[in-house]
Amino acid sequence: MTNLNSIEQLSQELLDLDQVDADTGADLRQKAQEILAETSIDLPIREAIADSLSQGNQLLTLKTVGKEESY
Protein backbone atom coordinates (compact mmCIF):
# COMPACT_ATOMS: atom_id res chain seq x y z
CA MET A 1 0.00 0.00 0.00
CA THR A 2 2.31 2.75 -1.14
CA ASN A 3 0.47 4.45 -3.98
CA LEU A 4 -0.83 7.92 -3.21
CA ASN A 5 -4.51 7.12 -3.78
CA SER A 6 -4.50 4.27 -1.28
CA ILE A 7 -2.61 6.39 1.25
CA GLU A 8 -5.15 9.21 0.87
CA GLN A 9 -7.98 6.69 1.26
CA LEU A 10 -6.38 5.28 4.42
CA SER A 11 -6.00 8.79 5.81
CA GLN A 12 -9.74 9.35 5.38
CA GLU A 13 -10.65 5.92 6.78
CA LEU A 14 -8.57 6.55 9.90
CA LEU A 15 -10.84 9.49 10.70
CA ASP A 16 -13.72 7.00 10.92
CA LEU A 17 -12.11 4.63 13.44
CA ASP A 18 -14.99 5.24 15.81
CA GLN A 19 -17.49 4.03 13.19
CA VAL A 20 -15.94 0.71 12.16
CA ASP A 21 -15.82 -2.67 13.89
CA ALA A 22 -12.82 -3.61 16.02
CA ASP A 23 -11.24 -5.86 13.36
CA THR A 24 -11.45 -3.20 10.67
CA GLY A 25 -10.07 -0.60 13.05
CA ALA A 26 -7.15 -2.83 13.96
CA ASP A 27 -6.44 -3.42 10.27
CA LEU A 28 -6.50 0.32 9.54
CA ARG A 29 -4.16 1.06 12.46
CA GLN A 30 -1.77 -1.68 11.31
CA LYS A 31 -1.69 -0.23 7.77
CA ALA A 32 -1.00 3.20 9.23
CA GLN A 33 1.89 1.85 11.31
CA GLU A 34 3.37 0.20 8.22
CA ILE A 35 3.28 3.51 6.34
CA LEU A 36 4.77 5.38 9.29
CA ALA A 37 7.66 2.91 9.37
CA GLU A 38 8.30 3.13 5.61
CA THR A 39 11.11 5.66 5.17
CA SER A 40 10.71 5.66 1.38
CA ILE A 41 7.39 7.50 1.83
CA ASP A 42 7.81 11.27 2.05
CA LEU A 43 7.76 12.70 5.56
CA PRO A 44 4.79 15.06 4.94
CA ILE A 45 2.68 12.08 3.85
CA ARG A 46 3.71 10.08 6.92
CA GLU A 47 2.93 13.10 9.11
CA ALA A 48 -0.55 13.35 7.55
CA ILE A 49 -1.16 9.66 8.29
CA ALA A 50 0.07 10.15 11.85
CA ASP A 51 -2.29 13.10 12.29
CA SER A 52 -5.24 11.13 10.89
CA LEU A 53 -4.40 8.18 13.13
CA SER A 54 -4.21 10.43 16.16
CA GLN A 55 -7.52 12.13 15.35
CA GLY A 56 -9.19 8.79 14.69
CA ASN A 57 -7.91 7.40 17.98
CA GLN A 58 -9.18 10.47 19.83
CA LEU A 59 -12.64 10.04 18.31
CA LEU A 60 -12.54 6.38 19.23
CA THR A 61 -11.89 7.20 22.87
CA LEU A 62 -15.08 9.25 22.91
CA LYS A 63 -17.17 6.34 21.68
CA THR A 64 -19.21 4.46 24.24
CA VAL A 65 -17.69 1.03 24.61
CA GLY A 66 -19.91 -1.97 25.26
CA LYS A 67 -18.82 -4.65 27.70
CA GLU A 68 -18.18 -7.10 24.83
CA GLU A 69 -15.79 -4.70 23.10
CA SER A 70 -12.13 -4.50 23.97
CA TYR A 71 -11.53 -0.90 22.85
mmCIF file of the N, C-alpha and C atoms, coordinates in Angstrom:
data_MODEL
# 
_entry.id   MODEL 
# 
loop_
_atom_site.group_PDB 
_atom_site.id 
_atom_site.type_symbol 
_atom_site.label_atom_id 
_atom_site.label_alt_id 
_atom_site.label_comp_id 
_atom_site.label_asym_id 
_atom_site.label_entity_id 
_atom_site.label_seq_id 
_atom_site.pdbx_PDB_ins_code 
_atom_site.Cartn_x 
_atom_site.Cartn_y 
_atom_site.Cartn_z 
_atom_site.occupancy 
_atom_site.B_iso_or_equiv 
_atom_site.pdbx_formal_charge 
_atom_site.auth_seq_id 
_atom_site.auth_comp_id 
_atom_site.auth_asym_id 
_atom_site.auth_atom_id 
_atom_site.pdbx_PDB_model_num 
ATOM 1   N N  . MET A 1 1  ? 0.831   -1.180 0.000  1.00 0.00 ? 1  MET A N  1 
ATOM 2   C CA . MET A 1 1  ? 0.000   0.000  0.000  1.00 0.00 ? 1  MET A CA 1 
ATOM 3   C C  . MET A 1 1  ? 0.878   1.248  0.000  1.00 0.00 ? 1  MET A C  1 
ATOM 4   N N  . THR A 1 2  ? 1.482   1.558  -1.108 1.00 0.00 ? 2  THR A N  1 
ATOM 5   C CA . THR A 1 2  ? 2.310   2.750  -1.137 1.00 0.00 ? 2  THR A CA 1 
ATOM 6   C C  . THR A 1 2  ? 1.913   3.724  -2.225 1.00 0.00 ? 2  THR A C  1 
ATOM 7   N N  . ASN A 1 3  ? 0.846   3.445  -3.000 1.00 0.00 ? 3  ASN A N  1 
ATOM 8   C CA . ASN A 1 3  ? 0.469   4.455  -3.975 1.00 0.00 ? 3  ASN A CA 1 
ATOM 9   C C  . ASN A 1 3  ? -0.330  5.547  -3.279 1.00 0.00 ? 3  ASN A C  1 
ATOM 10  N N  . LEU A 1 4  ? -0.259  6.741  -3.856 1.00 0.00 ? 4  LEU A N  1 
ATOM 11  C CA . LEU A 1 4  ? -0.826  7.920  -3.208 1.00 0.00 ? 4  LEU A CA 1 
ATOM 12  C C  . LEU A 1 4  ? -2.328  7.811  -2.988 1.00 0.00 ? 4  LEU A C  1 
ATOM 13  N N  . ASN A 1 5  ? -3.059  7.249  -3.940 1.00 0.00 ? 5  ASN A N  1 
ATOM 14  C CA . ASN A 1 5  ? -4.512  7.122  -3.781 1.00 0.00 ? 5  ASN A CA 1 
ATOM 15  C C  . ASN A 1 5  ? -4.871  6.266  -2.577 1.00 0.00 ? 5  ASN A C  1 
ATOM 16  N N  . SER A 1 6  ? -4.180  5.138  -2.411 1.00 0.00 ? 6  SER A N  1 
ATOM 17  C CA . SER A 1 6  ? -4.505  4.269  -1.278 1.00 0.00 ? 6  SER A CA 1 
ATOM 18  C C  . SER A 1 6  ? -4.089  4.906  0.046  1.00 0.00 ? 6  SER A C  1 
ATOM 19  N N  . ILE A 1 7  ? -3.033  5.698  0.032  1.00 0.00 ? 7  ILE A N  1 
ATOM 20  C CA . ILE A 1 7  ? -2.611  6.394  1.248  1.00 0.00 ? 7  ILE A CA 1 
ATOM 21  C C  . ILE A 1 7  ? -3.635  7.466  1.613  1.00 0.00 ? 7  ILE A C  1 
ATOM 22  N N  . GLU A 1 8  ? -4.125  8.195  0.608  1.00 0.00 ? 8  GLU A N  1 
ATOM 23  C CA . GLU A 1 8  ? -5.150  9.206  0.871  1.00 0.00 ? 8  GLU A CA 1 
ATOM 24  C C  . GLU A 1 8  ? -6.431  8.553  1.389  1.00 0.00 ? 8  GLU A C  1 
ATOM 25  N N  . GLN A 1 9  ? -6.786  7.409  0.817  1.00 0.00 ? 9  GLN A N  1 
ATOM 26  C CA . GLN A 1 9  ? -7.978  6.692  1.264  1.00 0.00 ? 9  GLN A CA 1 
ATOM 27  C C  . GLN A 1 9  ? -7.808  6.242  2.716  1.00 0.00 ? 9  GLN A C  1 
ATOM 28  N N  . LEU A 1 10 ? -6.636  5.704  3.044  1.00 0.00 ? 10 LEU A N  1 
ATOM 29  C CA . LEU A 1 10 ? -6.376  5.280  4.419  1.00 0.00 ? 10 LEU A CA 1 
ATOM 30  C C  . LEU A 1 10 ? -6.482  6.465  5.374  1.00 0.00 ? 10 LEU A C  1 
ATOM 31  N N  . SER A 1 11 ? -5.938  7.597  4.965  1.00 0.00 ? 11 SER A N  1 
ATOM 32  C CA . SER A 1 11 ? -5.996  8.786  5.805  1.00 0.00 ? 11 SER A CA 1 
ATOM 33  C C  . SER A 1 11 ? -7.440  9.147  6.135  1.00 0.00 ? 11 SER A C  1 
ATOM 34  N N  . GLN A 1 12 ? -8.320  9.067  5.154  1.00 0.00 ? 12 GLN A N  1 
ATOM 35  C CA . GLN A 1 12 ? -9.738  9.349  5.382  1.00 0.00 ? 12 GLN A CA 1 
ATOM 36  C C  . GLN A 1 12 ? -10.389 8.279  6.262  1.00 0.00 ? 12 GLN A C  1 
ATOM 37  N N  . GLU A 1 13 ? -10.054 7.017  6.002  1.00 0.00 ? 13 GLU A N  1 
ATOM 38  C CA . GLU A 1 13 ? -10.649 5.924  6.778  1.00 0.00 ? 13 GLU A CA 1 
ATOM 39  C C  . GLU A 1 13 ? -10.237 5.975  8.244  1.00 0.00 ? 13 GLU A C  1 
ATOM 40  N N  . LEU A 1 14 ? -9.027  6.452  8.512  1.00 0.00 ? 14 LEU A N  1 
ATOM 41  C CA . LEU A 1 14 ? -8.569  6.555  9.898  1.00 0.00 ? 14 LEU A CA 1 
ATOM 42  C C  . LEU A 1 14 ? -9.427  7.531  10.699 1.00 0.00 ? 14 LEU A C  1 
ATOM 43  N N  . LEU A 1 15 ? -9.989  8.512  10.016 1.00 0.00 ? 15 LEU A N  1 
ATOM 44  C CA . LEU A 1 15 ? -10.839 9.487  10.695 1.00 0.00 ? 15 LEU A CA 1 
ATOM 45  C C  . LEU A 1 15 ? -12.179 8.886  11.109 1.00 0.00 ? 15 LEU A C  1 
ATOM 46  N N  . ASP A 1 16 ? -12.473 7.692  10.600 1.00 0.00 ? 16 ASP A N  1 
ATOM 47  C CA . ASP A 1 16 ? -13.724 7.001  10.922 1.00 0.00 ? 16 ASP A CA 1 
ATOM 48  C C  . ASP A 1 16 ? -13.507 5.795  11.834 1.00 0.00 ? 16 ASP A C  1 
ATOM 49  N N  . LEU A 1 17 ? -12.397 5.768  12.565 1.00 0.00 ? 17 LEU A N  1 
ATOM 50  C CA . LEU A 1 17 ? -12.110 4.626  13.438 1.00 0.00 ? 17 LEU A CA 1 
ATOM 51  C C  . LEU A 1 17 ? -13.230 4.363  14.435 1.00 0.00 ? 17 LEU A C  1 
ATOM 52  N N  . ASP A 1 18 ? -13.913 5.404  14.827 1.00 0.00 ? 18 ASP A N  1 
ATOM 53  C CA . ASP A 1 18 ? -14.989 5.238  15.806 1.00 0.00 ? 18 ASP A CA 1 
ATOM 54  C C  . ASP A 1 18 ? -16.260 4.658  15.192 1.00 0.00 ? 18 ASP A C  1 
ATOM 55  N N  . GLN A 1 19 ? -16.283 4.504  13.869 1.00 0.00 ? 19 GLN A N  1 
ATOM 56  C CA . GLN A 1 19 ? -17.489 4.032  13.190 1.00 0.00 ? 19 GLN A CA 1 
ATOM 57  C C  . GLN A 1 19 ? -17.334 2.642  12.578 1.00 0.00 ? 19 GLN A C  1 
ATOM 58  N N  . VAL A 1 20 ? -16.171 2.031  12.746 1.00 0.00 ? 20 VAL A N  1 
ATOM 59  C CA . VAL A 1 20 ? -15.940 0.706  12.162 1.00 0.00 ? 20 VAL A CA 1 
ATOM 60  C C  . VAL A 1 20 ? -15.825 -0.338 13.270 1.00 0.00 ? 20 VAL A C  1 
ATOM 61  N N  . ASP A 1 21 ? -15.954 -1.609 12.886 1.00 0.00 ? 21 ASP A N  1 
ATOM 62  C CA . ASP A 1 21 ? -15.824 -2.667 13.890 1.00 0.00 ? 21 ASP A CA 1 
ATOM 63  C C  . ASP A 1 21 ? -14.367 -2.792 14.334 1.00 0.00 ? 21 ASP A C  1 
ATOM 64  N N  . ALA A 1 22 ? -14.152 -3.497 15.414 1.00 0.00 ? 22 ALA A N  1 
ATOM 65  C CA . ALA A 1 22 ? -12.819 -3.608 16.020 1.00 0.00 ? 22 ALA A CA 1 
ATOM 66  C C  . ALA A 1 22 ? -11.796 -4.215 15.067 1.00 0.00 ? 22 ALA A C  1 
ATOM 67  N N  . ASP A 1 23 ? -12.182 -5.228 14.296 1.00 0.00 ? 23 ASP A N  1 
ATOM 68  C CA . ASP A 1 23 ? -11.245 -5.861 13.365 1.00 0.00 ? 23 ASP A CA 1 
ATOM 69  C C  . ASP A 1 23 ? -10.812 -4.899 12.266 1.00 0.00 ? 23 ASP A C  1 
ATOM 70  N N  . THR A 1 24 ? -11.771 -4.168 11.716 1.00 0.00 ? 24 THR A N  1 
ATOM 71  C CA . THR A 1 24 ? -11.454 -3.197 10.668 1.00 0.00 ? 24 THR A CA 1 
ATOM 72  C C  . THR A 1 24 ? -10.569 -2.096 11.228 1.00 0.00 ? 24 THR A C  1 
ATOM 73  N N  . GLY A 1 25 ? -10.885 -1.627 12.422 1.00 0.00 ? 25 GLY A N  1 
ATOM 74  C CA . GLY A 1 25 ? -10.073 -0.596 13.055 1.00 0.00 ? 25 GLY A CA 1 
ATOM 75  C C  . GLY A 1 25 ? -8.646  -1.055 13.291 1.00 0.00 ? 25 GLY A C  1 
ATOM 76  N N  . ALA A 1 26 ? -8.491  -2.284 13.738 1.00 0.00 ? 26 ALA A N  1 
ATOM 77  C CA . ALA A 1 26 ? -7.149  -2.831 13.960 1.00 0.00 ? 26 ALA A CA 1 
ATOM 78  C C  . ALA A 1 26 ? -6.384  -2.925 12.647 1.00 0.00 ? 26 ALA A C  1 
ATOM 79  N N  . ASP A 1 27 ? -7.068  -3.327 11.581 1.00 0.00 ? 27 ASP A N  1 
ATOM 80  C CA . ASP A 1 27 ? -6.437  -3.418 10.266 1.00 0.00 ? 27 ASP A CA 1 
ATOM 81  C C  . ASP A 1 27 ? -5.997  -2.037 9.781  1.00 0.00 ? 27 ASP A C  1 
ATOM 82  N N  . LEU A 1 28 ? -6.841  -1.041 9.957  1.00 0.00 ? 28 LEU A N  1 
ATOM 83  C CA . LEU A 1 28 ? -6.496  0.319  9.542  1.00 0.00 ? 28 LEU A CA 1 
ATOM 84  C C  . LEU A 1 28 ? -5.302  0.848  10.335 1.00 0.00 ? 28 LEU A C  1 
ATOM 85  N N  . ARG A 1 29 ? -5.292  0.598  11.643 1.00 0.00 ? 29 ARG A N  1 
ATOM 86  C CA . ARG A 1 29 ? -4.162  1.058  12.461 1.00 0.00 ? 29 ARG A CA 1 
ATOM 87  C C  . ARG A 1 29 ? -2.871  0.347  12.072 1.00 0.00 ? 29 ARG A C  1 
ATOM 88  N N  . GLN A 1 30 ? -2.951  -0.937 11.740 1.00 0.00 ? 30 GLN A N  1 
ATOM 89  C CA . GLN A 1 30 ? -1.770  -1.683 11.306 1.00 0.00 ? 30 GLN A CA 1 
ATOM 90  C C  . GLN A 1 30 ? -1.227  -1.109 9.998  1.00 0.00 ? 30 GLN A C  1 
ATOM 91  N N  . LYS A 1 31 ? -2.115  -0.827 9.051  1.00 0.00 ? 31 LYS A N  1 
ATOM 92  C CA . LYS A 1 31 ? -1.685  -0.234 7.775  1.00 0.00 ? 31 LYS A CA 1 
ATOM 93  C C  . LYS A 1 31 ? -1.026  1.120  8.011  1.00 0.00 ? 31 LYS A C  1 
ATOM 94  N N  . ALA A 1 32 ? -1.591  1.902  8.916  1.00 0.00 ? 32 ALA A N  1 
ATOM 95  C CA . ALA A 1 32 ? -1.005  3.203  9.230  1.00 0.00 ? 32 ALA A CA 1 
ATOM 96  C C  . ALA A 1 32 ? 0.394   3.036  9.808  1.00 0.00 ? 32 ALA A C  1 
ATOM 97  N N  . GLN A 1 33 ? 0.569   2.087  10.718 1.00 0.00 ? 33 GLN A N  1 
ATOM 98  C CA . GLN A 1 33 ? 1.886   1.848  11.313 1.00 0.00 ? 33 GLN A CA 1 
ATOM 99  C C  . GLN A 1 33 ? 2.908   1.429  10.260 1.00 0.00 ? 33 GLN A C  1 
ATOM 100 N N  . GLU A 1 34 ? 2.473   0.630  9.295  1.00 0.00 ? 34 GLU A N  1 
ATOM 101 C CA . GLU A 1 34 ? 3.374   0.203  8.223  1.00 0.00 ? 34 GLU A CA 1 
ATOM 102 C C  . GLU A 1 34 ? 3.824   1.398  7.390  1.00 0.00 ? 34 GLU A C  1 
ATOM 103 N N  . ILE A 1 35 ? 2.916   2.313  7.108  1.00 0.00 ? 35 ILE A N  1 
ATOM 104 C CA . ILE A 1 35 ? 3.276   3.508  6.345  1.00 0.00 ? 35 ILE A CA 1 
ATOM 105 C C  . ILE A 1 35 ? 4.204   4.392  7.160  1.00 0.00 ? 35 ILE A C  1 
ATOM 106 N N  . LEU A 1 36 ? 3.919   4.550  8.437  1.00 0.00 ? 36 LEU A N  1 
ATOM 107 C CA . LEU A 1 36 ? 4.767   5.383  9.288  1.00 0.00 ? 36 LEU A CA 1 
ATOM 108 C C  . LEU A 1 36 ? 6.187   4.839  9.376  1.00 0.00 ? 36 LEU A C  1 
ATOM 109 N N  . ALA A 1 37 ? 6.340   3.540  9.283  1.00 0.00 ? 37 ALA A N  1 
ATOM 110 C CA . ALA A 1 37 ? 7.662   2.915  9.371  1.00 0.00 ? 37 ALA A CA 1 
ATOM 111 C C  . ALA A 1 37 ? 8.400   2.900  8.036  1.00 0.00 ? 37 ALA A C  1 
ATOM 112 N N  . GLU A 1 38 ? 7.712   3.209  6.959  1.00 0.00 ? 38 GLU A N  1 
ATOM 113 C CA . GLU A 1 38 ? 8.302   3.130  5.614  1.00 0.00 ? 38 GLU A CA 1 
ATOM 114 C C  . GLU A 1 38 ? 9.013   4.440  5.273  1.00 0.00 ? 38 GLU A C  1 
ATOM 115 N N  . THR A 1 39 ? 10.336  4.436  5.390  1.00 0.00 ? 39 THR A N  1 
ATOM 116 C CA . THR A 1 39 ? 11.108  5.659  5.172  1.00 0.00 ? 39 THR A CA 1 
ATOM 117 C C  . THR A 1 39 ? 11.136  6.107  3.715  1.00 0.00 ? 39 THR A C  1 
ATOM 118 N N  . SER A 1 40 ? 10.744  5.257  2.793  1.00 0.00 ? 40 SER A N  1 
ATOM 119 C CA . SER A 1 40 ? 10.713  5.663  1.385  1.00 0.00 ? 40 SER A CA 1 
ATOM 120 C C  . SER A 1 40 ? 9.503   6.549  1.073  1.00 0.00 ? 40 SER A C  1 
ATOM 121 N N  . ILE A 1 41 ? 8.554   6.625  1.992  1.00 0.00 ? 41 ILE A N  1 
ATOM 122 C CA . ILE A 1 41 ? 7.389   7.501  1.827  1.00 0.00 ? 41 ILE A CA 1 
ATOM 123 C C  . ILE A 1 41 ? 7.753   8.865  2.399  1.00 0.00 ? 41 ILE A C  1 
ATOM 124 N N  . ASP A 1 42 ? 7.453   9.912  1.643  1.00 0.00 ? 42 ASP A N  1 
ATOM 125 C CA . ASP A 1 42 ? 7.814   11.266 2.050  1.00 0.00 ? 42 ASP A CA 1 
ATOM 126 C C  . ASP A 1 42 ? 7.289   11.601 3.445  1.00 0.00 ? 42 ASP A C  1 
ATOM 127 N N  . LEU A 1 43 ? 8.099   12.336 4.182  1.00 0.00 ? 43 LEU A N  1 
ATOM 128 C CA . LEU A 1 43 ? 7.758   12.701 5.556  1.00 0.00 ? 43 LEU A CA 1 
ATOM 129 C C  . LEU A 1 43 ? 6.413   13.428 5.671  1.00 0.00 ? 43 LEU A C  1 
ATOM 130 N N  . PRO A 1 44 ? 6.099   14.398 4.807  1.00 0.00 ? 44 PRO A N  1 
ATOM 131 C CA . PRO A 1 44 ? 4.790   15.063 4.942  1.00 0.00 ? 44 PRO A CA 1 
ATOM 132 C C  . PRO A 1 44 ? 3.607   14.093 4.814  1.00 0.00 ? 44 PRO A C  1 
ATOM 133 N N  . ILE A 1 45 ? 3.745   13.076 3.996  1.00 0.00 ? 45 ILE A N  1 
ATOM 134 C CA . ILE A 1 45 ? 2.682   12.079 3.850  1.00 0.00 ? 45 ILE A CA 1 
ATOM 135 C C  . ILE A 1 45 ? 2.581   11.257 5.125  1.00 0.00 ? 45 ILE A C  1 
ATOM 136 N N  . ARG A 1 46 ? 3.723   10.848 5.665  1.00 0.00 ? 46 ARG A N  1 
ATOM 137 C CA . ARG A 1 46 ? 3.705   10.083 6.916  1.00 0.00 ? 46 ARG A CA 1 
ATOM 138 C C  . ARG A 1 46 ? 3.154   10.920 8.066  1.00 0.00 ? 46 ARG A C  1 
ATOM 139 N N  . GLU A 1 47 ? 3.470   12.219 8.071  1.00 0.00 ? 47 GLU A N  1 
ATOM 140 C CA . GLU A 1 47 ? 2.925   13.096 9.108  1.00 0.00 ? 47 GLU A CA 1 
ATOM 141 C C  . GLU A 1 47 ? 1.409   13.212 8.988  1.00 0.00 ? 47 GLU A C  1 
ATOM 142 N N  . ALA A 1 48 ? 0.903   13.274 7.759  1.00 0.00 ? 48 ALA A N  1 
ATOM 143 C CA . ALA A 1 48 ? -0.548  13.348 7.550  1.00 0.00 ? 48 ALA A CA 1 
ATOM 144 C C  . ALA A 1 48 ? -1.224  12.075 8.049  1.00 0.00 ? 48 ALA A C  1 
ATOM 145 N N  . ILE A 1 49 ? -0.608  10.923 7.791  1.00 0.00 ? 49 ILE A N  1 
ATOM 146 C CA . ILE A 1 49 ? -1.155  9.656  8.286  1.00 0.00 ? 49 ILE A CA 1 
ATOM 147 C C  . ILE A 1 49 ? -1.125  9.641  9.813  1.00 0.00 ? 49 ILE A C  1 
ATOM 148 N N  . ALA A 1 50 ? -0.029  10.106 10.390 1.00 0.00 ? 50 ALA A N  1 
ATOM 149 C CA . ALA A 1 50 ? 0.074   10.147 11.854 1.00 0.00 ? 50 ALA A CA 1 
ATOM 150 C C  . ALA A 1 50 ? -1.004  11.052 12.447 1.00 0.00 ? 50 ALA A C  1 
ATOM 151 N N  . ASP A 1 51 ? -1.248  12.194 11.807 1.00 0.00 ? 51 ASP A N  1 
ATOM 152 C CA . ASP A 1 51 ? -2.293  13.100 12.287 1.00 0.00 ? 51 ASP A CA 1 
ATOM 153 C C  . ASP A 1 51 ? -3.669  12.451 12.196 1.00 0.00 ? 51 ASP A C  1 
ATOM 154 N N  . SER A 1 52 ? -3.948  11.799 11.064 1.00 0.00 ? 52 SER A N  1 
ATOM 155 C CA . SER A 1 52 ? -5.244  11.131 10.892 1.00 0.00 ? 52 SER A CA 1 
ATOM 156 C C  . SER A 1 52 ? -5.417  10.011 11.910 1.00 0.00 ? 52 SER A C  1 
ATOM 157 N N  . LEU A 1 53 ? -4.354  9.261  12.141 1.00 0.00 ? 53 LEU A N  1 
ATOM 158 C CA . LEU A 1 53 ? -4.401  8.180  13.128 1.00 0.00 ? 53 LEU A CA 1 
ATOM 159 C C  . LEU A 1 53 ? -4.679  8.744  14.521 1.00 0.00 ? 53 LEU A C  1 
ATOM 160 N N  . SER A 1 54 ? -4.003  9.808  14.858 1.00 0.00 ? 54 SER A N  1 
ATOM 161 C CA . SER A 1 54 ? -4.205  10.430 16.164 1.00 0.00 ? 54 SER A CA 1 
ATOM 162 C C  . SER A 1 54 ? -5.637  10.940 16.317 1.00 0.00 ? 54 SER A C  1 
ATOM 163 N N  . GLN A 1 55 ? -6.142  11.615 15.297 1.00 0.00 ? 55 GLN A N  1 
ATOM 164 C CA . GLN A 1 55 ? -7.517  12.127 15.352 1.00 0.00 ? 55 GLN A CA 1 
ATOM 165 C C  . GLN A 1 55 ? -8.521  10.983 15.450 1.00 0.00 ? 55 GLN A C  1 
ATOM 166 N N  . GLY A 1 56 ? -8.304  9.944  14.650 1.00 0.00 ? 56 GLY A N  1 
ATOM 167 C CA . GLY A 1 56 ? -9.195  8.786  14.691 1.00 0.00 ? 56 GLY A CA 1 
ATOM 168 C C  . GLY A 1 56 ? -9.189  8.122  16.052 1.00 0.00 ? 56 GLY A C  1 
ATOM 169 N N  . ASN A 1 57 ? -8.009  7.998  16.642 1.00 0.00 ? 57 ASN A N  1 
ATOM 170 C CA . ASN A 1 57 ? -7.909  7.400  17.979 1.00 0.00 ? 57 ASN A CA 1 
ATOM 171 C C  . ASN A 1 57 ? -8.613  8.262  19.027 1.00 0.00 ? 57 ASN A C  1 
ATOM 172 N N  . GLN A 1 58 ? -8.496  9.585  18.894 1.00 0.00 ? 58 GLN A N  1 
ATOM 173 C CA . GLN A 1 58 ? -9.176  10.473 19.834 1.00 0.00 ? 58 GLN A CA 1 
ATOM 174 C C  . GLN A 1 58 ? -10.691 10.323 19.728 1.00 0.00 ? 58 GLN A C  1 
ATOM 175 N N  . LEU A 1 59 ? -11.203 10.244 18.488 1.00 0.00 ? 59 LEU A N  1 
ATOM 176 C CA . LEU A 1 59 ? -12.642 10.044 18.307 1.00 0.00 ? 59 LEU A CA 1 
ATOM 177 C C  . LEU A 1 59 ? -13.075 8.701  18.878 1.00 0.00 ? 59 LEU A C  1 
ATOM 178 N N  . LEU A 1 60 ? -12.221 7.709  18.721 1.00 0.00 ? 60 LEU A N  1 
ATOM 179 C CA . LEU A 1 60 ? -12.536 6.377  19.227 1.00 0.00 ? 60 LEU A CA 1 
ATOM 180 C C  . LEU A 1 60 ? -12.644 6.372  20.746 1.00 0.00 ? 60 LEU A C  1 
ATOM 181 N N  . THR A 1 61 ? -11.826 7.159  21.407 1.00 0.00 ? 61 THR A N  1 
ATOM 182 C CA . THR A 1 61 ? -11.886 7.203  22.868 1.00 0.00 ? 61 THR A CA 1 
ATOM 183 C C  . THR A 1 61 ? -13.183 7.829  23.367 1.00 0.00 ? 61 THR A C  1 
ATOM 184 N N  . LEU A 1 62 ? -13.829 8.620  22.528 1.00 0.00 ? 62 LEU A N  1 
ATOM 185 C CA . LEU A 1 62 ? -15.085 9.254  22.914 1.00 0.00 ? 62 LEU A CA 1 
ATOM 186 C C  . LEU A 1 62 ? -16.288 8.343  22.716 1.00 0.00 ? 62 LEU A C  1 
ATOM 187 N N  . LYS A 1 63 ? -16.088 7.275  21.967 1.00 0.00 ? 63 LYS A N  1 
ATOM 188 C CA . LYS A 1 63 ? -17.173 6.339  21.678 1.00 0.00 ? 63 LYS A CA 1 
ATOM 189 C C  . LYS A 1 63 ? -17.520 5.553  22.944 1.00 0.00 ? 63 LYS A C  1 
ATOM 190 N N  . THR A 1 64 ? -18.779 5.304  23.133 1.00 0.00 ? 64 THR A N  1 
ATOM 191 C CA . THR A 1 64 ? -19.212 4.462  24.243 1.00 0.00 ? 64 THR A CA 1 
ATOM 192 C C  . THR A 1 64 ? -18.858 3.020  23.929 1.00 0.00 ? 64 THR A C  1 
ATOM 193 N N  . VAL A 1 65 ? -18.144 2.396  24.824 1.00 0.00 ? 65 VAL A N  1 
ATOM 194 C CA . VAL A 1 65 ? -17.689 1.028  24.614 1.00 0.00 ? 65 VAL A CA 1 
ATOM 195 C C  . VAL A 1 65 ? -18.615 0.072  25.356 1.00 0.00 ? 65 VAL A C  1 
ATOM 196 N N  . GLY A 1 66 ? -19.092 -0.938 24.636 1.00 0.00 ? 66 GLY A N  1 
ATOM 197 C CA . GLY A 1 66 ? -19.910 -1.973 25.259 1.00 0.00 ? 66 GLY A CA 1 
ATOM 198 C C  . GLY A 1 66 ? -19.037 -2.958 26.000 1.00 0.00 ? 66 GLY A C  1 
ATOM 199 N N  . LYS A 1 67 ? -19.628 -3.736 26.885 1.00 0.00 ? 67 LYS A N  1 
ATOM 200 C CA . LYS A 1 67 ? -18.818 -4.645 27.699 1.00 0.00 ? 67 LYS A CA 1 
ATOM 201 C C  . LYS A 1 67 ? -18.233 -5.791 26.891 1.00 0.00 ? 67 LYS A C  1 
ATOM 202 N N  . GLU A 1 68 ? -18.732 -6.044 25.693 1.00 0.00 ? 68 GLU A N  1 
ATOM 203 C CA . GLU A 1 68 ? -18.185 -7.097 24.833 1.00 0.00 ? 68 GLU A CA 1 
ATOM 204 C C  . GLU A 1 68 ? -17.047 -6.586 23.955 1.00 0.00 ? 68 GLU A C  1 
ATOM 205 N N  . GLU A 1 69 ? -16.832 -5.286 23.930 1.00 0.00 ? 69 GLU A N  1 
ATOM 206 C CA . GLU A 1 69 ? -15.793 -4.701 23.099 1.00 0.00 ? 69 GLU A CA 1 
ATOM 207 C C  . GLU A 1 69 ? -14.528 -4.499 23.920 1.00 0.00 ? 69 GLU A C  1 
ATOM 208 N N  . SER A 1 70 ? -13.391 -4.626 23.253 1.00 0.00 ? 70 SER A N  1 
ATOM 209 C CA . SER A 1 70 ? -12.127 -4.496 23.973 1.00 0.00 ? 70 SER A CA 1 
ATOM 210 C C  . SER A 1 70 ? -11.543 -3.097 23.858 1.00 0.00 ? 70 SER A C  1 
ATOM 211 N N  . TYR A 1 71 ? -12.113 -2.238 23.044 1.00 0.00 ? 71 TYR A N  1 
ATOM 212 C CA . TYR A 1 71 ? -11.533 -0.904 22.846 1.00 0.00 ? 71 TYR A CA 1 
ATOM 213 C C  . TYR A 1 71 ? -12.590 0.140  22.835 1.00 0.00 ? 71 TYR A C  1 
# 
